[in-house]
Amino acid sequence: DSGVTQTPKHLITATGQRVTLRCSPRSGDLSVYWYQQSLDQGLQFLIQYYNGEERAKGNILERFSAQQFPDLHSELNLSSLELGDSALYFCASSADRGPYNEQFFGPGTRLTVL
Amino acid sequence: AQKVTQAQTEISVVEKEDVTLDCVYETRDTTYYLFWYKQPPSGELVFLIRRNSFDEQNEISGRYSWNFQKSTSSFNFTITASQVVDSAVYFCALIVYNQGGKLIFGQGTELSVKP
């Protein structure tokens, strides 16, 4: 158990809908990262927050947004969902904002868009 | 641009065999970090090792060992005396110093260890 929690574990929804994925980092970790894992794209970095501020951005679609709250938990919002958004979404956390600390991953949220 | 290549998509071995997973990376930055993660069938990603670009010493942890060679831009992972529990997808990843914590992953190598 990495100490990173993600809810829900599974999510099934329809095209055009909006969903929110939630992540709680390990105790004391200030950085939260979101990654998407799909069969065709592999593991892709989406976005990083450090202590509430956006720190780094990857190939995150405009339909996706994230935020980190004062209690350090993070939410990833996915809107106008398409079939291609079906994937496993991971949250990770680390103590620092750079590469100095390893990232610990949560169990993931499996999103299925029908 | 940075890139990580794991040319071996799938490897199948019999228990107790040694196996090496290859990883080749590309970056023009001189300061970077390399990682290996394991993804067992249960799906979570488990951190195995981190290496910075200034430390080329090989590392051994039990049956696991890593060989980092800057001259060939490789960071290979060897499992000695493989076991069925080693069956998983293994990912090599790269972080460049000035890009926050953005992990750039290879495509992964699926290792199957048969009894």
Boltz contact constraints between the chains, C-beta under 6 A:
constraints:
  - contact:
      token1: [A, 31]
      token2: [B, 101]
      max_distance: 6.0
  - contact:
      token1: [A, 33]
      token2: [B, 101]
      max_distance: 6.0
  - contact:
      token1: [A, 42]
      token2: [B, 107]
      max_distance: 6.0
  - contact:
      token1: [A, 43]
      token2: [B, 105]
      max_distance: 6.0
  - contact:
      token1: [A, 45]
      token2: [B, 102]
      max_distance: 6.0
  - contact:
      token1: [A, 45]
      token2: [B, 103]
      max_distance: 6.0
  - contact:
      token1: [A, 48]
      token2: [B, 100]
      max_distance: 6.0
  - contact:
      token1: [A, 48]
      token2: [B, 101]
      max_distance: 6.0
  - contact:
      token1: [A, 55]
      token2: [B, 100]
      max_distance: 6.0
  - contact:
      token1: [A, 56]
      token2: [B, 99]
      max_distance: 6.0
  - contact:
      token1: [A, 56]
      token2: [B, 100]
      max_distance: 6.0
  - contact:
      token1: [A, 56]
      token2: [B, 102]
      max_distance: 6.0
  - contact:
      token1: [A, 99]
      token2: [B, 33]
      max_distance: 6.0
  - contact:
      token1: [A, 99]
      token2: [B, 95]
      max_distance: 6.0
  - contact:
      token1: [A, 102]
      token2: [B, 47]
      max_distance: 6.0
  - contact:
      token1: [A, 102]
      token2: [B, 50]
      max_distance: 6.0
  - contact:
      token1: [A, 105]
      token2: [B, 45]
      max_distance: 6.0
  - contact:
      token1: [A, 107]
      token2: [B, 44]
      max_distance: 6.0
  - contact:
      token1: [A, 108]
      token2: [B, 43]
      max_distance: 6.0
